[in-house]
Amino acid sequence: MHVEECCFALLSHILPEVDNDRSGLTIDIGVGTFAFYCLLFKQLGFTSIAVEPVPNDELKQICDREGIKLWESCITETDGMVSIYMGTWKGSENTNLCSTRSDWWGIENKSKQVMSMTLPTLLKQEIVNKITCMKIDIEGTEIDVINQLLDIPYTLLPLVLMFEYGGGDLKSSKQGGWTPNIYSSTLKCLEILKSLDYKEIILIDSAPEFSAKVYNLFSLHSFDEIFPEYANYGNIIASRDRILSKLDLDRITSKFVSTNANNTSTQLNTNININILARILNKIKRYFS
């Protein structure tokens, strides 16, 4: 499945449903270099902030042009400075794979010091009464942010939360984002969301012929069962309400099913750029109009 395009379509449908008057804040943690969810949030009419420790020029220009507040920072369990390990792709540096994990599959033996803050610290810097959506894509350390949801007021829990999992190889390999240590943290993320009364999730995976599916967190016997052995990387969208099961999921997602196994070999797909995402947004607007 074409993960980011599919998630753009899903969030474009979900967010206006859960926050029709656009009164909540949207937060894009770990923006990266091509799938600019902060721009999607803004174009859907929400107040949007972006958090990215090593923003590229394109992101800076977008934030400046669209009025999106950009925090050049990590969100970790530390307020201060932390080491971030630079990403590499096919022998070239690629900041989309940067991680604060020294054992992350996409990094090289090169680091730099960047600003870091905790999630409660970030929220203290903003005037926040409600969070409509929080997206987290921070290369194997998503648990560090999701664990901090336990430290914020219940009223500030995001209505919708999306986080990335996997990457680098298939689940069956137990490599990349599927090493026992990293995969267990993915499962822990789901445990925390369940404990916070998030009710439903959608799993969107890059595997060919994969079809997105809604799961009730309270009906699952094991979180491991939702990840097939051929899973590669993807996003999980979680909701505090039972809105996900009301979606016409096939209608929204079927056009994003991939039949090309070559597209699933890694997490990275830099063919997505701002022009492509703009076209996706236009299609989405026409689709739901």
Contacts in CASP RR format, 6 or more apart in sequence:
PFRMAT RR
TARGET T0000
AUTHOR 0000-0000-0000
METHOD contacts of the structure
MODEL  1
MHVEECCFALLSHILPEVDNDRSGLTIDIGVGTFAFYCLLFKQLGFTSIA
VEPVPNDELKQICDREGIKLWESCITETDGMVSIYMGTWKGSENTNLCST
RSDWWGIENKSKQVMSMTLPTLLKQEIVNKITCMKIDIEGTEIDVINQLL
DIPYTLLPLVLMFEYGGGDLKSSKQGGWTPNIYSSTLKCLEILKSLDYKE
IILIDSAPEFSAKVYNLFSLHSFDEIFPEYANYGNIIASRDRILSKLDLD
RITSKFVSTNANNTSTQLNTNININILARILNKIKRYFS
1 204 0 8 1.000
1 205 0 8 1.000
1 206 0 8 1.000
1 207 0 8 1.000
1 208 0 8 1.000
1 210 0 8 1.000
1 211 0 8 1.000
1 212 0 8 1.000
1 253 0 8 1.000
1 256 0 8 1.000
1 257 0 8 1.000
1 258 0 8 1.000
2 206 0 8 1.000
2 256 0 8 1.000
2 257 0 8 1.000
2 258 0 8 1.000
2 263 0 8 1.000
3 204 0 8 1.000
3 205 0 8 1.000
3 206 0 8 1.000
3 233 0 8 1.000
3 234 0 8 1.000
3 235 0 8 1.000
4 34 0 8 1.000
4 35 0 8 1.000
4 235 0 8 1.000
4 269 0 8 1.000
4 272 0 8 1.000
5 256 0 8 1.000
5 272 0 8 1.000
5 280 0 8 1.000
6 204 0 8 1.000
6 212 0 8 1.000
6 253 0 8 1.000
6 256 0 8 1.000
7 37 0 8 1.000
7 162 0 8 1.000
7 204 0 8 1.000
7 235 0 8 1.000
7 237 0 8 1.000
8 35 0 8 1.000
8 37 0 8 1.000
8 40 0 8 1.000
8 277 0 8 1.000
8 280 0 8 1.000
8 281 0 8 1.000
8 284 0 8 1.000
9 252 0 8 1.000
9 253 0 8 1.000
9 256 0 8 1.000
9 280 0 8 1.000
9 284 0 8 1.000
9 287 0 8 1.000
10 202 0 8 1.000
10 204 0 8 1.000
10 212 0 8 1.000
10 237 0 8 1.000
10 247 0 8 1.000
10 252 0 8 1.000
10 253 0 8 1.000
11 37 0 8 1.000
11 40 0 8 1.000
11 44 0 8 1.000
11 133 0 8 1.000
11 160 0 8 1.000
11 162 0 8 1.000
11 237 0 8 1.000
12 40 0 8 1.000
12 44 0 8 1.000
12 281 0 8 1.000
12 284 0 8 1.000
12 285 0 8 1.000
12 288 0 8 1.000
13 247 0 8 1.000
13 252 0 8 1.000
13 288 0 8 1.000
14 160 0 8 1.000
14 237 0 8 1.000
14 239 0 8 1.000
14 243 0 8 1.000
14 244 0 8 1.000
14 247 0 8 1.000
15 26 0 8 1.000
15 41 0 8 1.000
15 44 0 8 1.000
15 46 0 8 1.000
15 132 0 8 1.000
15 133 0 8 1.000
15 160 0 8 1.000
16 22 0 8 1.000
16 44 0 8 1.000
17 243 0 8 1.000
18 132 0 8 1.000
18 159 0 8 1.000
18 160 0 8 1.000
18 239 0 8 1.000
18 241 0 8 1.000
18 243 0 8 1.000
19 46 0 8 1.000
19 130 0 8 1.000
19 132 0 8 1.000
19 159 0 8 1.000
22 44 0 8 1.000
22 45 0 8 1.000
22 46 0 8 1.000
22 47 0 8 1.000
22 132 0 8 1.000
23 129 0 8 1.000
23 130 0 8 1.000
23 132 0 8 1.000
24 46 0 8 1.000
24 47 0 8 1.000
24 129 0 8 1.000
24 130 0 8 1.000
24 131 0 8 1.000
24 132 0 8 1.000
25 46 0 8 1.000
25 47 0 8 1.000
25 48 0 8 1.000
25 49 0 8 1.000
25 126 0 8 1.000
25 128 0 8 1.000
25 130 0 8 1.000
25 131 0 8 1.000
25 132 0 8 1.000
26 38 0 8 1.000
26 41 0 8 1.000
26 46 0 8 1.000
26 47 0 8 1.000
26 48 0 8 1.000
26 49 0 8 1.000
26 131 0 8 1.000
26 132 0 8 1.000
26 133 0 8 1.000
26 134 0 8 1.000
26 135 0 8 1.000
27 48 0 8 1.000
27 49 0 8 1.000
27 51 0 8 1.000
27 122 0 8 1.000
27 131 0 8 1.000
27 133 0 8 1.000
27 134 0 8 1.000
27 135 0 8 1.000
27 158 0 8 1.000
28 36 0 8 1.000
28 37 0 8 1.000
28 38 0 8 1.000
28 41 0 8 1.000
28 48 0 8 1.000
28 49 0 8 1.000
28 50 0 8 1.000
28 51 0 8 1.000
28 52 0 8 1.000
28 135 0 8 1.000
29 51 0 8 1.000
29 75 0 8 1.000
29 134 0 8 1.000
29 135 0 8 1.000
29 136 0 8 1.000
29 137 0 8 1.000
29 138 0 8 1.000
29 145 0 8 1.000
30 50 0 8 1.000
30 51 0 8 1.000
30 52 0 8 1.000
30 53 0 8 1.000
30 75 0 8 1.000
30 135 0 8 1.000
30 136 0 8 1.000
30 137 0 8 1.000
30 138 0 8 1.000
31 37 0 8 1.000
31 38 0 8 1.000
31 50 0 8 1.000
31 51 0 8 1.000
31 52 0 8 1.000
31 55 0 8 1.000
31 59 0 8 1.000
31 137 0 8 1.000
32 52 0 8 1.000
32 55 0 8 1.000
32 56 0 8 1.000
32 59 0 8 1.000
32 95 0 8 1.000
32 96 0 8 1.000
32 137 0 8 1.000
33 56 0 8 1.000
33 58 0 8 1.000
33 59 0 8 1.000
33 94 0 8 1.000
33 95 0 8 1.000
33 96 0 8 1.000
33 270 0 8 1.000
34 96 0 8 1.000
34 269 0 8 1.000
34 270 0 8 1.000
34 272 0 8 1.000
34 273 0 8 1.000
34 274 0 8 1.000
34 277 0 8 1.000
35 137 0 8 1.000
35 272 0 8 1.000
35 277 0 8 1.000
36 50 0 8 1.000
36 59 0 8 1.000
36 62 0 8 1.000
36 274 0 8 1.000
36 277 0 8 1.000
37 135 0 8 1.000
37 162 0 8 1.000
38 48 0 8 1.000
38 49 0 8 1.000
38 50 0 8 1.000
38 62 0 8 1.000
38 63 0 8 1.000
38 68 0 8 1.000
39 48 0 8 1.000
39 62 0 8 1.000
39 66 0 8 1.000
39 68 0 8 1.000
39 274 0 8 1.000
39 277 0 8 1.000
40 277 0 8 1.000
40 281 0 8 1.000
41 48 0 8 1.000
41 133 0 8 1.000
42 48 0 8 1.000
42 66 0 8 1.000
42 67 0 8 1.000
42 68 0 8 1.000
43 66 0 8 1.000
43 281 0 8 1.000
46 132 0 8 1.000
46 133 0 8 1.000
48 66 0 8 1.000
48 68 0 8 1.000
48 69 0 8 1.000
49 68 0 8 1.000
49 69 0 8 1.000
49 70 0 8 1.000
49 71 0 8 1.000
49 126 0 8 1.000
50 59 0 8 1.000
50 63 0 8 1.000
50 68 0 8 1.000
50 69 0 8 1.000
50 70 0 8 1.000
50 71 0 8 1.000
51 70 0 8 1.000
51 71 0 8 1.000
51 73 0 8 1.000
51 74 0 8 1.000
51 75 0 8 1.000
51 122 0 8 1.000
52 59 0 8 1.000
52 70 0 8 1.000
52 71 0 8 1.000
52 72 0 8 1.000
53 72 0 8 1.000
53 73 0 8 1.000
53 74 0 8 1.000
53 84 0 8 1.000
53 98 0 8 1.000
53 114 0 8 1.000
53 115 0 8 1.000
53 116 0 8 1.000
54 72 0 8 1.000
54 84 0 8 1.000
54 95 0 8 1.000
54 98 0 8 1.000
54 112 0 8 1.000
54 114 0 8 1.000
55 63 0 8 1.000
55 70 0 8 1.000
55 72 0 8 1.000
56 95 0 8 1.000
58 274 0 8 1.000
59 70 0 8 1.000
60 70 0 8 1.000
62 68 0 8 1.000
62 274 0 8 1.000
63 69 0 8 1.000
63 70 0 8 1.000
69 126 0 8 1.000
71 117 0 8 1.000
71 122 0 8 1.000
71 125 0 8 1.000
72 114 0 8 1.000
72 115 0 8 1.000
73 114 0 8 1.000
73 115 0 8 1.000
73 116 0 8 1.000
73 117 0 8 1.000
73 122 0 8 1.000
74 82 0 8 1.000
74 84 0 8 1.000
74 100 0 8 1.000
74 114 0 8 1.000
74 115 0 8 1.000
74 116 0 8 1.000
74 117 0 8 1.000
74 138 0 8 1.000
75 116 0 8 1.000
75 117 0 8 1.000
75 118 0 8 1.000
75 119 0 8 1.000
75 122 0 8 1.000
75 138 0 8 1.000
75 144 0 8 1.000
75 145 0 8 1.000
75 148 0 8 1.000
76 82 0 8 1.000
76 100 0 8 1.000
76 116 0 8 1.000
76 117 0 8 1.000
76 118 0 8 1.000
76 141 0 8 1.000
76 144 0 8 1.000
77 118 0 8 1.000
77 144 0 8 1.000
77 147 0 8 1.000
77 148 0 8 1.000
78 116 0 8 1.000
78 117 0 8 1.000
78 118 0 8 1.000
79 116 0 8 1.000
79 117 0 8 1.000
79 118 0 8 1.000
79 121 0 8 1.000
80 115 0 8 1.000
80 116 0 8 1.000
80 117 0 8 1.000
81 113 0 8 1.000
81 114 0 8 1.000
81 115 0 8 1.000
81 116 0 8 1.000
82 100 0 8 1.000
82 113 0 8 1.000
82 114 0 8 1.000
82 116 0 8 1.000
83 100 0 8 1.000
83 102 0 8 1.000
83 111 0 8 1.000
83 112 0 8 1.000
83 113 0 8 1.000
83 114 0 8 1.000
84 98 0 8 1.000
84 99 0 8 1.000
84 100 0 8 1.000
84 111 0 8 1.000
84 112 0 8 1.000
84 113 0 8 1.000
84 114 0 8 1.000
85 98 0 8 1.000
85 99 0 8 1.000
85 100 0 8 1.000
85 101 0 8 1.000
85 102 0 8 1.000
85 104 0 8 1.000
85 107 0 8 1.000
85 108 0 8 1.000
85 109 0 8 1.000
85 110 0 8 1.000
85 111 0 8 1.000
86 93 0 8 1.000
86 95 0 8 1.000
86 98 0 8 1.000
86 107 0 8 1.000
86 108 0 8 1.000
86 110 0 8 1.000
86 111 0 8 1.000
86 112 0 8 1.000
87 93 0 8 1.000
87 94 0 8 1.000
87 95 0 8 1.000
87 96 0 8 1.000
87 97 0 8 1.000
87 98 0 8 1.000
87 99 0 8 1.000
87 106 0 8 1.000
87 107 0 8 1.000
87 108 0 8 1.000
88 94 0 8 1.000
88 97 0 8 1.000
88 106 0 8 1.000
88 107 0 8 1.000
88 108 0 8 1.000
89 96 0 8 1.000
89 97 0 8 1.000
89 106 0 8 1.000
89 268 0 8 1.000
89 270 0 8 1.000
93 108 0 8 1.000
93 110 0 8 1.000
94 268 0 8 1.000
94 270 0 8 1.000
96 268 0 8 1.000
96 270 0 8 1.000
97 104 0 8 1.000
97 106 0 8 1.000
97 107 0 8 1.000
97 139 0 8 1.000
97 267 0 8 1.000
97 268 0 8 1.000
98 107 0 8 1.000
98 139 0 8 1.000
99 106 0 8 1.000
99 107 0 8 1.000
99 138 0 8 1.000
99 139 0 8 1.000
99 140 0 8 1.000
99 141 0 8 1.000
100 116 0 8 1.000
100 138 0 8 1.000
100 141 0 8 1.000
100 144 0 8 1.000
101 107 0 8 1.000
101 139 0 8 1.000
101 140 0 8 1.000
101 141 0 8 1.000
101 182 0 8 1.000
102 111 0 8 1.000
103 179 0 8 1.000
103 181 0 8 1.000
104 139 0 8 1.000
104 140 0 8 1.000
104 177 0 8 1.000
105 167 0 8 1.000
105 168 0 8 1.000
105 169 0 8 1.000
105 175 0 8 1.000
105 176 0 8 1.000
105 177 0 8 1.000
106 139 0 8 1.000
106 168 0 8 1.000
106 176 0 8 1.000
107 139 0 8 1.000
117 125 0 8 1.000
118 148 0 8 1.000
118 151 0 8 1.000
119 145 0 8 1.000
119 148 0 8 1.000
119 149 0 8 1.000
119 151 0 8 1.000
119 152 0 8 1.000
120 148 0 8 1.000
120 151 0 8 1.000
120 152 0 8 1.000
123 152 0 8 1.000
123 156 0 8 1.000
128 156 0 8 1.000
130 155 0 8 1.000
130 156 0 8 1.000
130 159 0 8 1.000
131 156 0 8 1.000
131 157 0 8 1.000
131 158 0 8 1.000
131 159 0 8 1.000
132 158 0 8 1.000
132 159 0 8 1.000
132 160 0 8 1.000
133 158 0 8 1.000
133 159 0 8 1.000
133 160 0 8 1.000
133 161 0 8 1.000
133 162 0 8 1.000
134 158 0 8 1.000
134 160 0 8 1.000
134 161 0 8 1.000
134 162 0 8 1.000
135 161 0 8 1.000
135 162 0 8 1.000
135 163 0 8 1.000
136 142 0 8 1.000
136 145 0 8 1.000
136 146 0 8 1.000
136 161 0 8 1.000
136 162 0 8 1.000
136 163 0 8 1.000
136 164 0 8 1.000
137 163 0 8 1.000
137 164 0 8 1.000
137 235 0 8 1.000
138 144 0 8 1.000
138 145 0 8 1.000
138 164 0 8 1.000
140 164 0 8 1.000
140 166 0 8 1.000
140 177 0 8 1.000
140 182 0 8 1.000
140 185 0 8 1.000
142 163 0 8 1.000
142 164 0 8 1.000
142 165 0 8 1.000
142 185 0 8 1.000
142 186 0 8 1.000
142 189 0 8 1.000
143 185 0 8 1.000
143 186 0 8 1.000
143 188 0 8 1.000
143 189 0 8 1.000
145 163 0 8 1.000
146 161 0 8 1.000
146 163 0 8 1.000
146 189 0 8 1.000
146 192 0 8 1.000
146 193 0 8 1.000
147 188 0 8 1.000
147 192 0 8 1.000
149 157 0 8 1.000
149 158 0 8 1.000
149 192 0 8 1.000
149 193 0 8 1.000
149 196 0 8 1.000
150 192 0 8 1.000
150 195 0 8 1.000
150 196 0 8 1.000
154 196 0 8 1.000
157 196 0 8 1.000
157 240 0 8 1.000
158 240 0 8 1.000
159 239 0 8 1.000
159 240 0 8 1.000
159 241 0 8 1.000
160 237 0 8 1.000
160 238 0 8 1.000
160 239 0 8 1.000
160 240 0 8 1.000
161 193 0 8 1.000
161 198 0 8 1.000
161 237 0 8 1.000
161 238 0 8 1.000
162 235 0 8 1.000
162 236 0 8 1.000
162 237 0 8 1.000
162 238 0 8 1.000
163 189 0 8 1.000
163 235 0 8 1.000
163 236 0 8 1.000
163 238 0 8 1.000
164 233 0 8 1.000
164 234 0 8 1.000
164 235 0 8 1.000
165 177 0 8 1.000
165 186 0 8 1.000
165 189 0 8 1.000
165 227 0 8 1.000
165 233 0 8 1.000
165 234 0 8 1.000
165 235 0 8 1.000
165 236 0 8 1.000
166 176 0 8 1.000
166 177 0 8 1.000
166 178 0 8 1.000
166 182 0 8 1.000
166 183 0 8 1.000
166 186 0 8 1.000
166 231 0 8 1.000
166 232 0 8 1.000
166 233 0 8 1.000
166 234 0 8 1.000
166 267 0 8 1.000
167 176 0 8 1.000
167 177 0 8 1.000
167 178 0 8 1.000
167 232 0 8 1.000
167 233 0 8 1.000
167 234 0 8 1.000
167 266 0 8 1.000
167 267 0 8 1.000
168 175 0 8 1.000
168 176 0 8 1.000
168 177 0 8 1.000
168 178 0 8 1.000
168 232 0 8 1.000
168 233 0 8 1.000
168 266 0 8 1.000
168 267 0 8 1.000
169 175 0 8 1.000
169 176 0 8 1.000
169 177 0 8 1.000
169 178 0 8 1.000
169 232 0 8 1.000
170 178 0 8 1.000
170 229 0 8 1.000
170 230 0 8 1.000
170 231 0 8 1.000
170 232 0 8 1.000
171 178 0 8 1.000
171 183 0 8 1.000
171 227 0 8 1.000
171 228 0 8 1.000
171 229 0 8 1.000
171 230 0 8 1.000
171 231 0 8 1.000
171 232 0 8 1.000
172 229 0 8 1.000
172 230 0 8 1.000
174 180 0 8 1.000
174 183 0 8 1.000
176 182 0 8 1.000
177 183 0 8 1.000
177 233 0 8 1.000
187 223 0 8 1.000
187 224 0 8 1.000
189 236 0 8 1.000
190 201 0 8 1.000
190 217 0 8 1.000
190 223 0 8 1.000
190 236 0 8 1.000
191 223 0 8 1.000
193 201 0 8 1.000
193 217 0 8 1.000
193 238 0 8 1.000
194 217 0 8 1.000
194 218 0 8 1.000
197 240 0 8 1.000
198 217 0 8 1.000
198 238 0 8 1.000
198 239 0 8 1.000
198 240 0 8 1.000
199 216 0 8 1.000
199 217 0 8 1.000
199 218 0 8 1.000
199 239 0 8 1.000
199 240 0 8 1.000
199 241 0 8 1.000
199 242 0 8 1.000
200 214 0 8 1.000
200 215 0 8 1.000
200 216 0 8 1.000
200 217 0 8 1.000
200 238 0 8 1.000
200 239 0 8 1.000
200 241 0 8 1.000
200 242 0 8 1.000
200 243 0 8 1.000
200 244 0 8 1.000
200 245 0 8 1.000
201 214 0 8 1.000
201 215 0 8 1.000
201 217 0 8 1.000
201 226 0 8 1.000
201 236 0 8 1.000
201 237 0 8 1.000
201 238 0 8 1.000
201 239 0 8 1.000
201 244 0 8 1.000
202 212 0 8 1.000
202 213 0 8 1.000
202 214 0 8 1.000
202 215 0 8 1.000
202 236 0 8 1.000
202 237 0 8 1.000
202 244 0 8 1.000
202 249 0 8 1.000
203 212 0 8 1.000
203 213 0 8 1.000
203 215 0 8 1.000
203 226 0 8 1.000
203 227 0 8 1.000
203 234 0 8 1.000
203 236 0 8 1.000
204 210 0 8 1.000
204 212 0 8 1.000
204 234 0 8 1.000
204 235 0 8 1.000
204 236 0 8 1.000
204 237 0 8 1.000
204 253 0 8 1.000
205 227 0 8 1.000
205 228 0 8 1.000
205 231 0 8 1.000
205 232 0 8 1.000
205 233 0 8 1.000
205 234 0 8 1.000
206 232 0 8 1.000
206 233 0 8 1.000
206 234 0 8 1.000
206 258 0 8 1.000
206 263 0 8 1.000
206 264 0 8 1.000
206 267 0 8 1.000
207 228 0 8 1.000
207 230 0 8 1.000
207 231 0 8 1.000
207 232 0 8 1.000
207 258 0 8 1.000
207 264 0 8 1.000
208 257 0 8 1.000
208 258 0 8 1.000
208 259 0 8 1.000
208 260 0 8 1.000
208 261 0 8 1.000
208 263 0 8 1.000
208 264 0 8 1.000
209 257 0 8 1.000
209 258 0 8 1.000
209 259 0 8 1.000
210 231 0 8 1.000
210 257 0 8 1.000
210 258 0 8 1.000
211 250 0 8 1.000
211 253 0 8 1.000
211 254 0 8 1.000
211 257 0 8 1.000
212 249 0 8 1.000
212 253 0 8 1.000
213 226 0 8 1.000
213 249 0 8 1.000
214 244 0 8 1.000
214 245 0 8 1.000
214 247 0 8 1.000
214 249 0 8 1.000
215 226 0 8 1.000
216 245 0 8 1.000
217 238 0 8 1.000
220 226 0 8 1.000
232 264 0 8 1.000
232 265 0 8 1.000
232 266 0 8 1.000
232 267 0 8 1.000
233 266 0 8 1.000
233 267 0 8 1.000
234 267 0 8 1.000
237 244 0 8 1.000
258 264 0 8 1.000
263 269 0 8 1.000
END
